[in-house]
Amino acid sequence: MIIVMKPDSKEKDIESISRLLEKLGLGVHISKGTQRTIIGVIGDKNLLRDIPLDLLPGVEKLVPIVESYKLASKTFKPEPSVIEIDGVKIGGSELVMIAGPCAVENPEQIMETARKVKEAGAKILRGGTFKPRTSPYSFQGLEEEGLKMMKDAKEATGLLLLTEVTSERALEIADKYVDMFQIGARNAQNFQLLREVGRSRKPVVYKRGPSQTIEEWLNAAEYIMSEGNYNVILCERGIRTFETATRFTLDVSAVPVIKSLSHLPIIVDPSHAAGKAQYVAPLARAAIAAGADGLIVEVHPNPMCALSDASQQITPDLFSDLCKDIRGIAPLLGRTFTAAC
């Protein structure tokens, strides 16, 4: 449940209720809005059966949370969450671009990509270093060597770093190098990994699984949040349907639906949805128009030579053109975006 405090409630009232809840072994999450403070109660509500919370000083009302995803619910936190990483805010008024190759291949490739995507307007460099592939004989990633290359690119450009983690071992290694973790679609319901990432406290880009309903997606995000990590950014990347013209079918409607159900930011990955470079820009523009808080785009200096997902990666020049498009769209939506001219 949530405890809605009166507009004129005092800080001592909030602290008193928090102490009471914690003494009972319940978790407490305080959300201070522009007009009211909301106290989220996490745990077994039966522990409060004999306590008249609604009569305590400063309390306006009690509201039950009917959704199974309590922490991710908009009932729990009505105002949108903004995830901040070293000055970069995801979920605020500014659109955020995350870009980089599907896989880190060598120092020259990742450095060139980093420089060019930053020039175009990206704030975060993505790069695959642990690569779960359909075939065990496909390129599996450079792992820690690739992370070292990404760190060098960060030192040269100042971009934040994001990489996918596929196991507890990958998480432990990547934690030394990156600013954010990504949970890929293949691990969307790997609940043990989600819990481990939740204990890390670093921001997480959590991709929707190809056959996940929105409710399943939010419930899985709850695994991360239930461990104390509320820095979750949802990522729509296409779902599996009967259509074969694209790799997956981008569910653009997921963006406004998530905005209505959850306070978490949502970004879109048009690259995996499209599967073909020619469709990436149109899907990206549609995602921003639908209200996405940013994009994650696969960019490679020479896509035809890429060791993975060659057909869906775009060149730095095409990424720059896309950023210019987004800069034109942003003001129409009341958003901002800084991109190269």
PEDALIN-V529695 format. One line per field, one symbol per residue. burial: + if it has 9 or more other C-alpha atoms within 8 Angstrom, else -. A space follows every 50 residues. Layout:
burial = ???
This chain:
burial = ++++++--+---++--++--++---+++--+----+++++++-------- -------+++-+--+---++++++-++--+-++-----+++--+++++++ +++++---+++++++++++++++++++++++--------+++++-+++++ ++++--+-++++++++-+-++-++--+++++++++-++--+-+++++++- ++++++++++-+----+++++++++++++-++++++++++-----+++++ +--+++-++--++++++++++++++++-+++-++++++++++++++++++ +-+--+--++++++++--++-++++++-+++---+++-++-
